[in-house]
Amino acid sequence: MKKSLLLFAAIGLFLFKAEAQKGDWANFGRYEKSNNQVKQLPQSKRGVVFMGNSITDFWINSDPSFFANNNYIDRGISGQTTSQMLVRFRKDVIDLHPKAVIILAGTNDIAGNTGDISLENISGNIASMAELARQHDIKVLICSITPAFDYPWHKGMQPNIKIPELNKMLQQYAKKNHFVYVDYFSALTDGNNGMRKGLAKDGVHPTLEGYKIMESIAVKAIEKTVYHK
């Protein structure tokens, strides 16, 4: 009887996963309408695309004027990993013909949101996005992953150890390939590879105060890279 229940459970899980794969896994639909609107804008209004996960997704709601006043385009999707972002990169970045893309990604990979993945393959996905952008004359800024001591939704994944390791890989890659490295981590960390108190409600997602720190860092990097200020 127990074996039968386990078999039915396994079949049910398989069918659930198969059904999920039929859906819009990379979430192309999220920004389809907005992308069409951006394509109608003059080139001067297509500044910088912020590509990312929930940290980018929630950013525009926390401080909408930051995006509106600077011609920045938010293309964050909560929960996404670098594999999903790479799949939608053409639609949500390349086809918009922005001046630059600033990529903040990787924490959900470490959390295991879409399964196990090595740090090397996370870095590889980000590298692929960067190289695709370069091929289309889009300037590239690669961000450090923001600090997290642990994930409230998936405990024990050791982001306090893995995030600094991945950031080192990203920084080395950016330097070797002449991309700009945007270091949020150093400004946000509490010294133990977690977020400083008050900068994130859950230890992962920034508060407005946290976003303000990130904005200052991002703007300086963008102005130097894109506008040569």
C-alpha positions as CSV (number, residue, x, y, z in Angstrom):
1,M,0.0,0.0,0.0
2,K,2.8,2.4,0.9
3,K,4.6,1.6,-2.4
4,S,1.4,2.4,-4.3
5,L,1.0,5.8,-2.5
6,L,4.6,6.7,-3.2
7,L,4.1,5.7,-6.9
8,F,1.0,7.9,-7.1
9,A,2.8,10.7,-5.4
10,A,5.7,10.5,-7.8
11,I,3.4,10.4,-10.8
12,G,1.5,13.4,-9.5
13,L,4.7,15.4,-9.0
14,F,5.8,14.4,-12.6
15,L,2.5,15.6,-14.1
16,F,2.6,18.8,-12.0
17,K,6.1,19.6,-13.3
18,A,5.1,18.7,-16.9
19,E,2.1,21.0,-16.7
20,A,4.2,23.8,-15.3
21,Q,6.6,23.5,-18.2
22,K,3.7,24.1,-20.6
23,G,3.3,27.6,-19.2
24,D,5.3,30.8,-19.9
25,W,8.4,29.6,-17.9
26,A,10.5,32.7,-18.7
27,N,7.4,35.0,-18.3
28,F,7.7,36.6,-21.7
29,G,4.1,37.9,-21.1
30,R,5.0,40.0,-18.1
31,Y,6.4,43.0,-20.1
32,E,5.0,42.3,-23.6
33,K,2.7,45.3,-23.5
34,S,5.2,47.6,-21.9
35,N,7.9,46.5,-24.3
36,N,5.7,47.5,-27.3
37,Q,5.2,50.9,-25.7
38,V,9.0,51.4,-25.2
39,K,9.6,50.6,-28.9
40,Q,7.4,53.6,-29.8
41,L,9.6,56.0,-27.8
42,P,12.4,58.0,-29.4
43,Q,15.9,56.5,-28.9
44,S,16.8,59.3,-26.5
45,K,14.1,58.0,-24.1
46,R,15.5,54.5,-24.1
47,G,18.2,54.9,-21.5
48,V,19.1,51.9,-19.3
49,V,17.4,48.6,-18.7
50,F,17.6,47.2,-15.2
51,M,17.5,43.5,-15.7
52,G,16.9,41.3,-12.6
53,N,14.7,39.5,-10.1
54,S,12.5,40.6,-7.2
55,I,15.1,43.1,-6.0
56,T,14.8,44.9,-9.3
57,D,11.0,44.2,-9.6
58,F,10.3,45.8,-6.2
59,W,12.6,48.7,-6.8
60,I,10.3,50.6,-9.2
61,N,7.4,50.3,-6.7
62,S,9.6,51.5,-3.8
63,D,11.0,54.5,-5.8
64,P,9.2,55.1,-9.1
65,S,10.6,58.5,-9.6
66,F,14.1,57.1,-9.8
67,F,13.1,55.3,-13.0
68,A,10.8,57.9,-14.4
69,N,13.3,60.8,-14.0
70,N,16.2,59.0,-15.5
71,N,14.7,57.2,-18.4
72,Y,15.4,53.9,-16.7
73,I,13.4,50.8,-17.7
74,D,12.7,48.2,-15.0
75,R,12.6,44.6,-16.2
76,G,12.8,42.7,-13.0
77,I,10.6,39.6,-12.3
78,S,10.2,38.3,-8.8
79,G,11.6,34.8,-8.2
80,Q,13.5,34.5,-11.4
81,T,16.8,32.8,-11.9
82,T,19.6,33.7,-14.4
83,S,18.4,30.8,-16.7
84,Q,15.0,32.5,-17.0
85,M,16.5,35.9,-17.5
86,L,18.8,34.6,-20.2
87,V,15.8,33.2,-22.1
88,R,13.9,36.5,-22.0
89,F,16.9,38.7,-22.5
90,R,16.3,39.3,-26.2
91,K,12.7,40.4,-25.7
92,D,13.2,42.4,-22.5
93,V,16.5,44.0,-23.3
94,I,18.0,43.6,-26.8
95,D,14.8,44.4,-28.7
96,L,14.3,47.6,-26.8
97,H,17.7,49.0,-28.1
98,P,18.7,50.7,-24.9
99,K,22.0,52.5,-24.3
100,A,22.9,50.1,-21.6
101,V,21.8,47.2,-19.4
102,I,22.6,46.8,-15.7
103,I,22.3,43.2,-14.7
104,L,21.5,42.2,-11.1
105,A,21.0,38.5,-10.9
106,G,22.0,35.2,-9.2
107,T,20.6,35.2,-5.7
108,N,17.5,33.1,-6.7
109,D,19.9,30.6,-8.3
110,I,21.7,30.2,-5.0
111,A,18.3,29.8,-3.3
112,G,17.5,27.0,-5.7
113,N,14.4,28.5,-7.1
114,T,14.6,26.5,-10.3
115,G,16.7,23.7,-9.1
116,D,20.4,23.1,-8.3
117,I,23.0,25.1,-10.3
118,S,26.7,25.6,-9.8
119,L,28.2,29.0,-9.2
120,E,30.1,28.6,-12.5
121,N,26.9,28.1,-14.4
122,I,25.2,31.1,-12.7
123,S,28.2,33.2,-13.7
124,G,28.0,31.7,-17.2
125,N,24.4,32.7,-17.6
126,I,25.2,36.3,-16.6
127,A,28.2,36.2,-19.0
128,S,26.0,35.1,-21.8
129,M,23.6,38.0,-21.2
130,A,26.5,40.5,-21.1
131,E,28.0,39.1,-24.3
132,L,24.7,39.2,-26.1
133,A,24.3,42.8,-25.1
134,R,27.8,43.7,-26.3
135,Q,27.0,42.1,-29.7
136,H,24.1,44.5,-30.1
137,D,26.1,47.6,-29.1
138,I,24.5,47.8,-25.6
139,K,26.8,48.9,-22.9
140,V,27.0,46.4,-20.0
141,L,27.1,46.9,-16.2
142,I,27.3,43.7,-14.1
143,C,26.2,44.1,-10.5
144,S,27.4,42.3,-7.4
145,I,24.7,40.2,-5.8
146,T,23.3,42.0,-2.7
147,P,24.1,40.5,0.7
148,A,21.9,37.8,2.3
149,F,22.9,35.7,5.4
150,D,20.1,33.3,4.8
151,Y,16.9,33.0,2.7
152,P,13.6,33.1,4.6
153,W,11.9,31.0,2.0
154,H,14.7,28.4,1.7
155,K,16.8,28.1,4.8
156,G,20.3,26.6,4.8
157,M,21.4,27.4,1.3
158,Q,24.5,29.3,2.6
159,P,24.1,32.6,0.6
160,N,26.5,34.2,3.2
161,I,29.2,32.0,1.7
162,K,28.1,31.5,-1.9
163,I,27.2,35.2,-2.7
164,P,30.7,36.5,-1.9
165,E,32.2,33.6,-4.0
166,L,30.0,34.4,-6.9
167,N,30.6,38.1,-6.6
168,K,34.4,37.5,-6.9
169,M,33.8,35.5,-10.1
170,L,31.6,38.2,-11.6
171,Q,34.1,40.9,-10.7
172,Q,37.0,39.0,-12.3
173,Y,34.9,38.3,-15.4
174,A,33.9,41.9,-15.7
175,K,37.5,43.1,-15.4
176,K,38.7,40.6,-17.9
177,N,36.1,41.5,-20.5
178,H,36.1,45.3,-19.9
179,F,32.6,45.4,-18.4
180,V,31.7,47.7,-15.5
181,Y,31.3,46.0,-12.2
182,V,28.8,47.7,-9.9
183,D,29.5,46.9,-6.2
184,Y,26.4,47.0,-4.1
185,F,27.6,44.3,-1.7
186,S,30.3,46.4,0.0
187,A,27.9,49.2,0.8
188,L,25.1,47.0,2.1
189,T,26.9,44.3,4.1
190,D,26.8,44.1,7.8
191,G,30.4,42.7,7.9
192,N,29.1,39.1,8.3
193,N,27.9,38.8,4.6
194,G,24.3,39.7,5.6
195,M,22.4,42.9,5.0
196,R,23.0,45.8,7.4
197,K,20.2,46.4,9.9
198,G,17.4,48.6,8.5
199,L,18.4,48.0,4.8
200,A,16.2,45.0,4.3
201,K,12.9,43.9,6.0
202,D,13.5,40.2,5.4
203,G,17.3,40.2,5.2
204,V,17.1,40.0,1.4
205,H,14.9,42.6,-0.2
206,P,16.0,46.2,0.3
207,T,14.0,48.9,2.1
208,L,13.7,52.3,0.5
209,E,16.9,53.2,2.5
210,G,18.6,50.3,1.0
211,Y,17.5,51.2,-2.5
212,K,18.7,54.8,-2.1
213,I,22.2,53.5,-1.4
214,M,22.0,51.3,-4.5
215,E,20.7,54.2,-6.5
216,S,23.7,56.4,-5.7
217,I,26.1,53.6,-6.7
218,A,24.1,52.7,-9.9
219,V,23.8,56.3,-11.1
220,K,27.5,57.0,-10.7
221,A,28.4,53.8,-12.6
222,I,25.8,54.6,-15.4
223,E,26.9,58.2,-15.8
224,K,30.5,57.2,-16.1
225,T,29.8,54.3,-18.5
226,V,27.0,55.6,-20.6
227,Y,27.2,59.4,-20.5
228,H,31.0,59.8,-19.7
229,K,30.4,62.2,-16.9
